Amino acid sequence: MDQAVIRHLPEQHCFVLDFAGQQARLDYQLSTDASGDAVQVNFTHTFVPEAARGQGLAEQLVRAGLSWARAQQLQIVASCWYVAKFLR
């Protein structure tokens, strides 16, 4: 499958991509320090609609999210089991 267009929606704390009229999603939460600067990201949930599963969409979302987090120099944690696989 070709690389899908992934959109980061920081106001909703997620990364999304549209596929066949449906939306796959990677959700996260930010933790801040005393000055309000983001210092940690926790990737909490991935979702791919059933009809779009098995096509690598979740992996693309996770790789995009991790790339963004590293570029922001955030500490990365994952309460989502799928994201945690990429951190091992």
C-alpha positions in Angstrom: 0.0 0.0 0.0 1.2 3.5 -0.8 2.0 5.9 2.1 -1.3 7.4 3.2 -1.6 11.1 4.0 -1.4 11.5 7.8 -2.7 14.6 9.4 -1.6 15.8 12.9 -4.5 17.4 14.7 -2.7 18.9 17.8 -5.9 20.6 19.1 -7.5 17.1 19.3 -4.2 15.3 20.4 -4.3 12.8 17.6 -2.9 11.8 14.2 -5.5 10.7 11.6 -5.7 9.3 8.1 -8.7 8.8 5.9 -9.1 5.5 4.1 -12.1 4.5 2.0 -14.4 7.1 3.7 -13.4 6.1 7.2 -10.8 7.4 9.6 -7.9 5.6 11.4 -6.5 7.4 14.4 -3.7 7.5 16.9 -4.5 9.4 20.2 -2.1 10.8 22.7 -1.9 12.9 25.9 0.7 15.5 26.7 2.3 16.1 30.1 3.8 19.5 30.8 6.4 20.9 33.2 5.8 23.8 35.6 6.2 26.4 32.9 3.6 24.7 30.7 6.0 23.2 28.1 5.2 19.8 26.9 7.8 17.3 28.2 6.2 13.9 27.7 3.8 12.2 25.3 1.7 9.1 26.1 0.3 7.4 23.1 -3.0 6.0 24.5 -4.9 4.4 21.7 -4.8 3.3 18.0 -7.9 2.6 16.0 -8.4 1.4 12.5 -11.9 0.7 11.1 -12.5 -3.0 10.6 -12.8 -2.7 6.8 -9.3 -1.1 6.6 -7.4 -3.4 9.0 -4.4 -5.5 7.8 -3.2 -2.8 5.4 -0.5 -1.2 7.6 -2.5 1.9 8.5 -1.9 1.6 12.3 1.9 1.2 11.7 2.0 4.3 9.5 0.2 6.3 12.2 2.5 5.1 14.9 5.6 5.8 12.9 4.4 9.3 12.2 3.5 9.9 15.9 6.9 8.7 17.1 8.7 10.7 14.5 6.8 13.9 15.6 7.5 13.1 19.3 11.2 12.6 18.7 11.4 15.8 16.7 9.8 17.7 19.6 12.3 16.0 22.0 9.5 14.6 24.1 9.8 11.7 26.5 7.8 8.9 24.9 5.6 6.4 26.8 2.8 4.2 25.5 -0.2 2.9 27.4 -1.4 1.6 24.0 -0.1 -2.0 23.6 0.3 -1.5 19.8 2.5 1.6 20.2 4.5 -0.1 23.0 5.6 -2.8 20.5 7.5 -0.1 18.5 9.3 1.1 21.7 10.8 -2.3 22.6 
